[in-house]
Amino acid sequence: MKLSQDVLLGGFFTVVGAVSALIATRYPFGTSSRMGPGYFPLIVSSLLIVTGLLVLLRSRLASSEPLPVIGWKPLVIVPAAILIFGLVIEPLGLPLAVLLLTILSATTSVKFRLNWRAFAGSLAFAAFCSVLFVELLGLPVPIVGNWLQAVGSY
């Protein structure tokens, strides 16, 4: 069996399903009329295992595409941008943290150019997120961070 996308995907589904099923067996299963906390996770895990095995079977019977070249840039920059977002949301506030997250994540695209349009779109998205999460949903996230409040007090 050649290593292909189908082999990796089928293996991933099967392993995640098996681990989830093992965890789900620790909870009471119950019956169909009175389901326990392990009922739904075990059913979903079993379906995930079956799906993984079917994908593995398909990779064995049909010719599947070889693995493409892995794009390392998005795999490194996007998690780093999320980490930076989590670190700067308190000191900078939500709008600037979202602006930074959006621009950093967008740099992974080959079409990205840092120009006024990219900045304006990120700014609009940051404003939208601020209104949505702080004003409409009432999340206790600062609009103006600690660092900016300290700068404004001088």
N, C-alpha and C positions, 0 to 999 in steps of 0.2 A: 504494500500500500504506500503510494507516494504521499509525501507531506503536502497537503493542499488546504485551501480554505475550508472545504467541507470536513476534512479530518479534524482540523483544529476546532471548528465550530461544534461538530458532533461530540468531540471529546470534552469541550468546555461545558456543553449542555448536560452531558452524562455525569460529569464529575460534580457540577453544581447541584444537579438533581439528587445525586446519591448522598452528598453531604447534607443537603436540606432534608432528605428523607430520614437520615440517621438522627438529625436533631429533632424532627417532628415525632419520631417514635418515642421520645421521652415524655410527650404529653398524652393525656388520655384521648383515645380515639372517639369513643362514643358510638352512637348508632346513626343511621340515616335520619331517623325522626328526632333524635336528640344528639346533635353533633357536639363533640368535645373540642377542646382547643387544638388538638392535633389532627382533626379530620381534614380540614381544608388544606393545610400545608402538606400533608401526606399525599393527598390527591394531586395537587399541583406539582409536587416533586416527582411523583410517578409519571405524570404526563411529560415533564421535562426530560426524564430519563428515556422514555419511549421516543420522544422527538430526537434526542441526541443519538440514540441507536439507529433511528431511521436515516438521519443525516449521514452517519457513518456507513450505513448500508448503501446509500446513494453514492457516496464517494468510492465505494468498492465496485459498484456495478457500472457507473457512468464515468466518463472522463471528466475530471474537474480541473478547473484552472489552477495553475501553480500559484504559490504565494507571491503577491506583489511586493515590491520594494516597500519597506516600512518607512513611513514618514516620521522621523524622530522629532522634528521640530514641533509639531502639534502635541506629541506625547510628553514633551518636556515643558513647553511654554504654557499650555492650558492649565495643568495642575499647579504650576508655579504661580500663575495669575490668580487662581482661586486661593492659594495660600497667602499671597500678598493681600488680596481682598480681605481675608479674615484678619490679617495683622493690622491693616490700616483703617478698618471701619470705625474703630473707636477714636483714634487720634485725628483722622481727617473728616469723618462723617460719611454718611451714606452716598451723597451725590458724587463726591470726589473718588470714593472707593469704587463705585460702579463705573465711573468714567475711566479710571485706571484699569479696571478689570476688562472693560469692553475693548479698549485700545490694545492692551497687551494680548488678549485673545485673538483679536483681528489680525495681528501681525503674523499669525500662522498661515494666512491665506496668501497664495502667490499673487492674487489680484490686489492686495491691500497696498494703499499708498496713504501716507500720513499727510493729508491736505485738509483744507477747510471743511470739505464735505464729510470726511470721516470724523473730524472733531465735532461738527455740528450734529451729526447723527448720534454720536456717543453722548453728547451733552443732552440731547432730547431724550434719549433712553434713560440717562441718569435722573433727569427731572421727572420722567414718567414713573420710574421705580420709587423715587422719593415720595411722590404724591400717593402712589398706590400703597406702599408698605407702611409709611408713617402716618399719613393723613387718613386714608380710607380704611386700612386694616388695623391701625393703631398699634403697630409694633414699636416697642421701646428702643428704637435705633436713633442715634443722634444725627441730625441734619448737619450741624456744625460740630466738628470734632474737638477734642481736648486741645490739640495743638493750635487750632485756629482760634479758639476762645482765648488762649494764652496770648496769642499775637494781637488780638483785638483789645486786650486790656492794657496795653502799653500806650 
